[in-house]
Amino acid sequence: MKLIQEILCVIGGFFFIYLGTVFIRAQDDVRALKKELQTSRMQSIKKVQQQVDDAYASLQDLNQPIALTHKFASKLNSFFKKR
């Protein structure tokens, strides 16, 4: 009877060691997945930020012609009001 108890204890010990290694591997997989998601999310954020910067630069490029057009239109309007 004592021998059976010792064998069961040894088997139980190996089982818990196996469960521990499975748990540690699962933690490593979760960490790797989390890091991969963060990396892809940061790349997406950088891509969107670049698009926003490009759009802002395009708007800044259009700002001066729009201002000149507005200035010309107001002068033209005042010219025709005088007539």
PDB file as gemmi writes it, atoms N, CA and C in Angstrom:
CRYST1    1.000    1.000    1.000  90.00  90.00  90.00 P 1                      
ATOM      1  N   MET A   1       0.828  -1.194   0.000  1.00  0.00           N  
ATOM      2  CA  MET A   1       0.000   0.000   0.000  1.00  0.00           C  
ATOM      3  C   MET A   1       0.871   1.257   0.000  1.00  0.00           C  
ATOM      4  N   LYS A   2       1.932   1.204   0.797  1.00  0.00           N  
ATOM      5  CA  LYS A   2       2.844   2.347   0.876  1.00  0.00           C  
ATOM      6  C   LYS A   2       3.513   2.578  -0.476  1.00  0.00           C  
ATOM      7  N   LEU A   3       3.851   1.512  -1.171  1.00  0.00           N  
ATOM      8  CA  LEU A   3       4.493   1.612  -2.478  1.00  0.00           C  
ATOM      9  C   LEU A   3       3.559   2.276  -3.495  1.00  0.00           C  
ATOM     10  N   ILE A   4       2.288   1.934  -3.448  1.00  0.00           N  
ATOM     11  CA  ILE A   4       1.301   2.535  -4.356  1.00  0.00           C  
ATOM     12  C   ILE A   4       1.175   4.027  -4.075  1.00  0.00           C  
ATOM     13  N   GLN A   5       1.186   4.420  -2.795  1.00  0.00           N  
ATOM     14  CA  GLN A   5       1.097   5.836  -2.434  1.00  0.00           C  
ATOM     15  C   GLN A   5       2.320   6.594  -2.951  1.00  0.00           C  
ATOM     16  N   GLU A   6       3.495   6.017  -2.813  1.00  0.00           N  
ATOM     17  CA  GLU A   6       4.710   6.675  -3.287  1.00  0.00           C  
ATOM     18  C   GLU A   6       4.698   6.807  -4.814  1.00  0.00           C  
ATOM     19  N   ILE A   7       4.257   5.763  -5.493  1.00  0.00           N  
ATOM     20  CA  ILE A   7       4.169   5.822  -6.958  1.00  0.00           C  
ATOM     21  C   ILE A   7       3.167   6.894  -7.390  1.00  0.00           C  
ATOM     22  N   LEU A   8       2.021   6.963  -6.708  1.00  0.00           N  
ATOM     23  CA  LEU A   8       1.026   7.995  -7.027  1.00  0.00           C  
ATOM     24  C   LEU A   8       1.570   9.392  -6.739  1.00  0.00           C  
ATOM     25  N   CYS A   9       2.348   9.547  -5.674  1.00  0.00           N  
ATOM     26  CA  CYS A   9       2.954  10.851  -5.366  1.00  0.00           C  
ATOM     27  C   CYS A   9       3.947  11.246  -6.456  1.00  0.00           C  
ATOM     28  N   VAL A  10       4.751  10.297  -6.903  1.00  0.00           N  
ATOM     29  CA  VAL A  10       5.720  10.588  -7.964  1.00  0.00           C  
ATOM     30  C   VAL A  10       4.989  10.956  -9.259  1.00  0.00           C  
ATOM     31  N   ILE A  11       3.977  10.179  -9.607  1.00  0.00           N  
ATOM     32  CA  ILE A  11       3.193  10.476 -10.813  1.00  0.00           C  
ATOM     33  C   ILE A  11       2.520  11.845 -10.681  1.00  0.00           C  
ATOM     34  N   GLY A  12       1.955  12.132  -9.509  1.00  0.00           N  
ATOM     35  CA  GLY A  12       1.332  13.441  -9.271  1.00  0.00           C  
ATOM     36  C   GLY A  12       2.344  14.568  -9.379  1.00  0.00           C  
ATOM     37  N   GLY A  13       3.557  14.346  -8.845  1.00  0.00           N  
ATOM     38  CA  GLY A  13       4.613  15.358  -8.949  1.00  0.00           C  
ATOM     39  C   GLY A  13       4.975  15.644 -10.395  1.00  0.00           C  
ATOM     40  N   PHE A  14       5.158  14.586 -11.186  1.00  0.00           N  
ATOM     41  CA  PHE A  14       5.456  14.776 -12.607  1.00  0.00           C  
ATOM     42  C   PHE A  14       4.308  15.478 -13.329  1.00  0.00           C  
ATOM     43  N   PHE A  15       3.095  15.161 -12.953  1.00  0.00           N  
ATOM     44  CA  PHE A  15       1.929  15.793 -13.567  1.00  0.00           C  
ATOM     45  C   PHE A  15       1.916  17.295 -13.279  1.00  0.00           C  
ATOM     46  N   PHE A  16       2.187  17.678 -12.033  1.00  0.00           N  
ATOM     47  CA  PHE A  16       2.191  19.102 -11.691  1.00  0.00           C  
ATOM     48  C   PHE A  16       3.370  19.829 -12.331  1.00  0.00           C  
ATOM     49  N   ILE A  17       4.504  19.143 -12.453  1.00  0.00           N  
ATOM     50  CA  ILE A  17       5.639  19.747 -13.164  1.00  0.00           C  
ATOM     51  C   ILE A  17       5.263  19.975 -14.631  1.00  0.00           C  
ATOM     52  N   TYR A  18       4.607  19.005 -15.237  1.00  0.00           N  
ATOM     53  CA  TYR A  18       4.155  19.141 -16.624  1.00  0.00           C  
ATOM     54  C   TYR A  18       3.170  20.303 -16.764  1.00  0.00           C  
ATOM     55  N   LEU A  19       2.220  20.390 -15.834  1.00  0.00           N  
ATOM     56  CA  LEU A  19       1.263  21.505 -15.877  1.00  0.00           C  
ATOM     57  C   LEU A  19       1.974  22.847 -15.740  1.00  0.00           C  
ATOM     58  N   GLY A  20       2.991  22.900 -14.888  1.00  0.00           N  
ATOM     59  CA  GLY A  20       3.760  24.138 -14.727  1.00  0.00           C  
ATOM     60  C   GLY A  20       4.456  24.547 -16.010  1.00  0.00           C  
ATOM     61  N   THR A  21       5.060  23.582 -16.700  1.00  0.00           N  
ATOM     62  CA  THR A  21       5.740  23.916 -17.955  1.00  0.00           C  
ATOM     63  C   THR A  21       4.742  24.344 -19.030  1.00  0.00           C  
ATOM     64  N   VAL A  22       3.580  23.706 -19.054  1.00  0.00           N  
ATOM     65  CA  VAL A  22       2.540  24.111 -20.009  1.00  0.00           C  
ATOM     66  C   VAL A  22       2.088  25.539 -19.709  1.00  0.00           C  
ATOM     67  N   PHE A  23       1.922  25.860 -18.451  1.00  0.00           N  
ATOM     68  CA  PHE A  23       1.505  27.203 -18.050  1.00  0.00           C  
ATOM     69  C   PHE A  23       2.564  28.233 -18.434  1.00  0.00           C  
ATOM     70  N   ILE A  24       3.830  27.908 -18.212  1.00  0.00           N  
ATOM     71  CA  ILE A  24       4.909  28.838 -18.559  1.00  0.00           C  
ATOM     72  C   ILE A  24       4.963  29.053 -20.074  1.00  0.00           C  
ATOM     73  N   ARG A  25       4.816  27.980 -20.848  1.00  0.00           N  
ATOM     74  CA  ARG A  25       4.803  28.120 -22.310  1.00  0.00           C  
ATOM     75  C   ARG A  25       3.610  28.956 -22.766  1.00  0.00           C  
ATOM     76  N   ALA A  26       2.478  28.768 -22.122  1.00  0.00           N  
ATOM     77  CA  ALA A  26       1.289  29.554 -22.481  1.00  0.00           C  
ATOM     78  C   ALA A  26       1.523  31.032 -22.181  1.00  0.00           C  
ATOM     79  N   GLN A  27       2.184  31.331 -21.058  1.00  0.00           N  
ATOM     80  CA  GLN A  27       2.491  32.727 -20.735  1.00  0.00           C  
ATOM     81  C   GLN A  27       3.411  33.330 -21.788  1.00  0.00           C  
ATOM     82  N   ASP A  28       4.416  32.569 -22.216  1.00  0.00           N  
ATOM     83  CA  ASP A  28       5.325  33.064 -23.255  1.00  0.00           C  
ATOM     84  C   ASP A  28       4.582  33.330 -24.561  1.00  0.00           C  
ATOM     85  N   ASP A  29       3.661  32.441 -24.912  1.00  0.00           N  
ATOM     86  CA  ASP A  29       2.873  32.645 -26.130  1.00  0.00           C  
ATOM     87  C   ASP A  29       2.005  33.892 -26.024  1.00  0.00           C  
ATOM     88  N   VAL A  30       1.421  34.101 -24.862  1.00  0.00           N  
ATOM     89  CA  VAL A  30       0.579  35.288 -24.655  1.00  0.00           C  
ATOM     90  C   VAL A  30       1.425  36.549 -24.737  1.00  0.00           C  
ATOM     91  N   ARG A  31       2.605  36.531 -24.137  1.00  0.00           N  
ATOM     92  CA  ARG A  31       3.497  37.704 -24.211  1.00  0.00           C  
ATOM     93  C   ARG A  31       3.909  37.994 -25.654  1.00  0.00           C  
ATOM     94  N   ALA A  32       4.237  36.943 -26.399  1.00  0.00           N  
ATOM     95  CA  ALA A  32       4.636  37.130 -27.798  1.00  0.00           C  
ATOM     96  C   ALA A  32       3.481  37.692 -28.620  1.00  0.00           C  
ATOM     97  N   LEU A  33       2.278  37.187 -28.398  1.00  0.00           N  
ATOM     98  CA  LEU A  33       1.111  37.684 -29.118  1.00  0.00           C  
ATOM     99  C   LEU A  33       0.831  39.139 -28.760  1.00  0.00           C  
ATOM    100  N   LYS A  34       0.953  39.469 -27.483  1.00  0.00           N  
ATOM    101  CA  LYS A  34       0.731  40.845 -27.044  1.00  0.00           C  
ATOM    102  C   LYS A  34       1.750  41.782 -27.687  1.00  0.00           C  
ATOM    103  N   LYS A  35       3.014  41.358 -27.730  1.00  0.00           N  
ATOM    104  CA  LYS A  35       4.050  42.188 -28.340  1.00  0.00           C  
ATOM    105  C   LYS A  35       3.795  42.363 -29.836  1.00  0.00           C  
ATOM    106  N   GLU A  36       3.370  41.292 -30.500  1.00  0.00           N  
ATOM    107  CA  GLU A  36       3.067  41.365 -31.931  1.00  0.00           C  
ATOM    108  C   GLU A  36       1.902  42.313 -32.198  1.00  0.00           C  
ATOM    109  N   LEU A  37       0.875  42.247 -31.360  1.00  0.00           N  
ATOM    110  CA  LEU A  37      -0.270  43.147 -31.523  1.00  0.00           C  
ATOM    111  C   LEU A  37       0.135  44.594 -31.302  1.00  0.00           C  
ATOM    112  N   GLN A  38       0.972  44.842 -30.286  1.00  0.00           N  
ATOM    113  CA  GLN A  38       1.425  46.206 -30.031  1.00  0.00           C  
ATOM    114  C   GLN A  38       2.247  46.729 -31.203  1.00  0.00           C  
ATOM    115  N   THR A  39       3.097  45.874 -31.756  1.00  0.00           N  
ATOM    116  CA  THR A  39       3.927  46.287 -32.887  1.00  0.00           C  
ATOM    117  C   THR A  39       3.061  46.630 -34.097  1.00  0.00           C  
ATOM    118  N   SER A  40       2.088  45.777 -34.396  1.00  0.00           N  
ATOM    119  CA  SER A  40       1.232  46.053 -35.557  1.00  0.00           C  
ATOM    120  C   SER A  40       0.369  47.286 -35.314  1.00  0.00           C  
ATOM    121  N   ARG A  41      -0.072  47.469 -34.071  1.00  0.00           N  
ATOM    122  CA  ARG A  41      -0.876  48.651 -33.758  1.00  0.00           C  
ATOM    123  C   ARG A  41      -0.036  49.919 -33.881  1.00  0.00           C  
ATOM    124  N   MET A  42       1.218  49.858 -33.424  1.00  0.00           N  
ATOM    125  CA  MET A  42       2.086  51.029 -33.540  1.00  0.00           C  
ATOM    126  C   MET A  42       2.369  51.350 -35.008  1.00  0.00           C  
ATOM    127  N   GLN A  43       2.535  50.315 -35.844  1.00  0.00           N  
ATOM    128  CA  GLN A  43       2.747  50.554 -37.269  1.00  0.00           C  
ATOM    129  C   GLN A  43       1.516  51.198 -37.893  1.00  0.00           C  
ATOM    130  N   SER A  44       0.337  50.749 -37.494  1.00  0.00           N  
ATOM    131  CA  SER A  44      -0.899  51.343 -38.013  1.00  0.00           C  
ATOM    132  C   SER A  44      -1.020  52.791 -37.572  1.00  0.00           C  
ATOM    133  N   ILE A  45      -0.678  53.057 -36.321  1.00  0.00           N  
ATOM    134  CA  ILE A  45      -0.747  54.430 -35.806  1.00  0.00           C  
ATOM    135  C   ILE A  45       0.238  55.317 -36.552  1.00  0.00           C  
ATOM    136  N   LYS A  46       1.452  54.810 -36.800  1.00  0.00           N  
ATOM    137  CA  LYS A  46       2.440  55.599 -37.541  1.00  0.00           C  
ATOM    138  C   LYS A  46       1.962  55.881 -38.960  1.00  0.00           C  
ATOM    139  N   LYS A  47       1.329  54.885 -39.581  1.00  0.00           N  
ATOM    140  CA  LYS A  47       0.823  55.059 -40.945  1.00  0.00           C  
ATOM    141  C   LYS A  47      -0.269  56.127 -40.976  1.00  0.00           C  
ATOM    142  N   VAL A  48      -1.193  56.069 -40.027  1.00  0.00           N  
ATOM    143  CA  VAL A  48      -2.269  57.061 -39.958  1.00  0.00           C  
ATOM    144  C   VAL A  48      -1.693  58.439 -39.649  1.00  0.00           C  
ATOM    145  N   GLN A  49      -0.707  58.498 -38.750  1.00  0.00           N  
ATOM    146  CA  GLN A  49      -0.081  59.779 -38.418  1.00  0.00           C  
ATOM    147  C   GLN A  49       0.590  60.377 -39.649  1.00  0.00           C  
ATOM    148  N   GLN A  50       1.232  59.548 -40.452  1.00  0.00           N  
ATOM    149  CA  GLN A  50       1.862  60.029 -41.681  1.00  0.00           C  
ATOM    150  C   GLN A  50       0.814  60.564 -42.653  1.00  0.00           C  
ATOM    151  N   GLN A  51      -0.318  59.876 -42.757  1.00  0.00           N  
ATOM    152  CA  GLN A  51      -1.391  60.344 -43.635  1.00  0.00           C  
ATOM    153  C   GLN A  51      -1.948  61.679 -43.149  1.00  0.00           C  
ATOM    154  N   VAL A  52      -2.097  61.818 -41.839  1.00  0.00           N  
ATOM    155  CA  VAL A  52      -2.587  63.081 -41.279  1.00  0.00           C  
ATOM    156  C   VAL A  52      -1.588  64.199 -41.554  1.00  0.00           C  
ATOM    157  N   ASP A  53      -0.301  63.913 -41.361  1.00  0.00           N  
ATOM    158  CA  ASP A  53       0.721  64.926 -41.637  1.00  0.00           C  
ATOM    159  C   ASP A  53       0.722  65.326 -43.109  1.00  0.00           C  
ATOM    160  N   ASP A  54       0.576  64.344 -44.000  1.00  0.00           N  
ATOM    161  CA  ASP A  54       0.527  64.649 -45.437  1.00  0.00           C  
ATOM    162  C   ASP A  54      -0.697  65.495 -45.783  1.00  0.00           C  
ATOM    163  N   ALA A  55      -1.838  65.150 -45.195  1.00  0.00           N  
ATOM    164  CA  ALA A  55      -3.058  65.922 -45.456  1.00  0.00           C  
ATOM    165  C   ALA A  55      -2.918  67.346 -44.932  1.00  0.00           C  
ATOM    166  N   TYR A  56      -2.317  67.495 -43.750  1.00  0.00           N  
ATOM    167  CA  TYR A  56      -2.115  68.833 -43.182  1.00  0.00           C  
ATOM    168  C   TYR A  56      -1.174  69.650 -44.072  1.00  0.00           C  
ATOM    169  N   ALA A  57      -0.115  69.006 -44.563  1.00  0.00           N  
ATOM    170  CA  ALA A  57       0.818  69.706 -45.449  1.00  0.00           C  
ATOM    171  C   ALA A  57       0.117  70.122 -46.743  1.00  0.00           C  
ATOM    172  N   SER A  58      -0.747  69.266 -47.262  1.00  0.00           N  
ATOM    173  CA  SER A  58      -1.495  69.615 -48.475  1.00  0.00           C  
ATOM    174  C   SER A  58      -2.409  70.807 -48.224  1.00  0.00           C  
ATOM    175  N   LEU A  59      -3.052  70.818 -47.063  1.00  0.00           N  
ATOM    176  CA  LEU A  59      -3.914  71.953 -46.729  1.00  0.00           C  
ATOM    177  C   LEU A  59      -3.104  73.233 -46.574  1.00  0.00           C  
ATOM    178  N   GLN A  60      -1.927  73.117 -45.986  1.00  0.00           N  
ATOM    179  CA  GLN A  60      -1.077  74.298 -45.844  1.00  0.00           C  
ATOM    180  C   GLN A  60      -0.627  74.802 -47.212  1.00  0.00           C  
ATOM    181  N   ASP A  61      -0.377  73.879 -48.147  1.00  0.00           N  
ATOM    182  CA  ASP A  61       0.002  74.281 -49.503  1.00  0.00           C  
ATOM    183  C   ASP A  61      -1.147  75.014 -50.199  1.00  0.00           C  
ATOM    184  N   LEU A  62      -2.379  74.628 -49.894  1.00  0.00           N  
ATOM    185  CA  LEU A  62      -3.543  75.271 -50.513  1.00  0.00           C  
ATOM    186  C   LEU A  62      -3.930  76.576 -49.825  1.00  0.00           C  
ATOM    187  N   ASN A  63      -3.426  76.803 -48.642  1.00  0.00           N  
ATOM    188  CA  ASN A  63      -3.834  77.962 -47.852  1.00  0.00           C  
ATOM    189  C   ASN A  63      -3.510  79.279 -48.564  1.00  0.00           C  
ATOM    190  N   GLN A  64      -2.302  79.421 -49.082  1.00  0.00           N  
ATOM    191  CA  GLN A  64      -1.918  80.677 -49.729  1.00  0.00           C  
ATOM    192  C   GLN A  64      -2.715  80.936 -51.013  1.00  0.00           C  
ATOM    193  N   PRO A  65      -2.878  79.973 -51.929  1.00  0.00           N  
ATOM    194  CA  PRO A  65      -3.710  80.256 -53.117  1.00  0.00           C  
ATOM    195  C   PRO A  65      -5.153  80.609 -52.759  1.00  0.00           C  
ATOM    196  N   ILE A  66      -5.693  79.971 -51.732  1.00  0.00           N  
ATOM    197  CA  ILE A  66      -7.063  80.299 -51.316  1.00  0.00           C  
ATOM    198  C   ILE A  66      -7.118  81.725 -50.793  1.00  0.00           C  
ATOM    199  N   ALA A  67      -6.116  82.113 -50.003  1.00  0.00           N  
ATOM    200  CA  ALA A  67      -6.086  83.485 -49.479  1.00  0.00           C  
ATOM    201  C   ALA A  67      -5.952  84.494 -50.617  1.00  0.00           C  
ATOM    202  N   LEU A  68      -5.104  84.192 -51.583  1.00  0.00           N  
ATOM    203  CA  LEU A  68      -4.945  85.104 -52.723  1.00  0.00           C  
ATOM    204  C   LEU A  68      -6.226  85.184 -53.548  1.00  0.00           C  
ATOM    205  N   THR A  69      -6.895  84.061 -53.734  1.00  0.00           N  
ATOM    206  CA  THR A  69      -8.159  84.050 -54.469  1.00  0.00           C  
ATOM    207  C   THR A  69      -9.207  84.870 -53.736  1.00  0.00           C  
ATOM    208  N   HIS A  70      -9.262  84.725 -52.425  1.00  0.00           N  
ATOM    209  CA  HIS A  70     -10.216  85.494 -51.634  1.00  0.00           C  
ATOM    210  C   HIS A  70      -9.908  86.993 -51.735  1.00  0.00           C  
ATOM    211  N   LYS A  71      -8.641  87.334 -51.655  1.00  0.00           N  
ATOM    212  CA  LYS A  71      -8.236  88.740 -51.751  1.00  0.00           C  
ATOM    213  C   LYS A  71      -8.610  89.307 -53.127  1.00  0.00           C  
ATOM    214  N   PHE A  72      -8.345  88.531 -54.173  1.00  0.00           N  
ATOM    215  CA  PHE A  72      -8.693  88.974 -55.526  1.00  0.00           C  
ATOM    216  C   PHE A  72     -10.202  89.120 -55.675  1.00  0.00           C  
ATOM    217  N   ALA A  73     -10.964  88.161 -55.135  1.00  0.00           N  
ATOM    218  CA  ALA A  73     -12.426  88.219 -55.242  1.00  0.00           C  
ATOM    219  C   ALA A  73     -12.973  89.426 -54.501  1.00  0.00           C  
ATOM    220  N   SER A  74     -12.419  89.741 -53.331  1.00  0.00           N  
ATOM    221  CA  SER A  74     -12.924  90.906 -52.597  1.00  0.00           C  
ATOM    222  C   SER A  74     -12.589  92.199 -53.341  1.00  0.00           C  
ATOM    223  N   LYS A  75     -11.405  92.283 -53.951  1.00  0.00           N  
ATOM    224  CA  LYS A  75     -11.060  93.478 -54.732  1.00  0.00           C  
ATOM    225  C   LYS A  75     -11.956  93.596 -55.965  1.00  0.00           C  
ATOM    226  N   LEU A  76     -12.212  92.472 -56.607  1.00  0.00           N  
ATOM    227  CA  LEU A  76     -13.091  92.462 -57.769  1.00  0.00           C  
ATOM    228  C   LEU A  76     -14.506  92.876 -57.370  1.00  0.00           C  
ATOM    229  N   ASN A  77     -14.966  92.399 -56.239  1.00  0.00           N  
ATOM    230  CA  ASN A  77     -16.284  92.740 -55.733  1.00  0.00           C  
ATOM    231  C   ASN A  77     -16.379  94.234 -55.441  1.00  0.00           C  
ATOM    232  N   SER A  78     -15.355  94.775 -54.784  1.00  0.00           N  
ATOM    233  CA  SER A  78     -15.387  96.213 -54.487  1.00  0.00           C  
ATOM    234  C   SER A  78     -15.298  97.037 -55.775  1.00  0.00           C  
ATOM    235  N   PHE A  79     -14.583  96.551 -56.773  1.00  0.00           N  
ATOM    236  CA  PHE A  79     -14.495  97.251 -58.054  1.00  0.00           C  
ATOM    237  C   PHE A  79     -15.869  97.339 -58.718  1.00  0.00           C  
ATOM    238  N   PHE A  80     -16.606  96.212 -58.714  1.00  0.00           N  
ATOM    239  CA  PHE A  80     -17.916  96.223 -59.358  1.00  0.00           C  
ATOM    240  C   PHE A  80     -18.958  96.964 -58.529  1.00  0.00           C  
ATOM    241  N   LYS A  81     -18.768  97.059 -57.218  1.00  0.00           N  
ATOM    242  CA  LYS A  81     -19.709  97.826 -56.395  1.00  0.00           C  
ATOM    243  C   LYS A  81     -19.584  99.318 -56.685  1.00  0.00           C  
ATOM    244  N   LYS A  82     -18.378  99.757 -57.010  1.00  0.00           N  
ATOM    245  CA  LYS A  82     -18.152 101.169 -57.302  1.00  0.00           C  
ATOM    246  C   LYS A  82     -18.795 101.571 -58.626  1.00  0.00           C  
ATOM    247  N   ARG A  83     -19.007 100.671 -59.522  1.00  0.00           N  
ATOM    248  CA  ARG A  83     -19.565 100.986 -60.843  1.00  0.00           C  
ATOM    249  C   ARG A  83     -21.029 101.012 -60.814  1.00  0.00           C  
TER     250      ARG A  83                                                      
END                                                                             
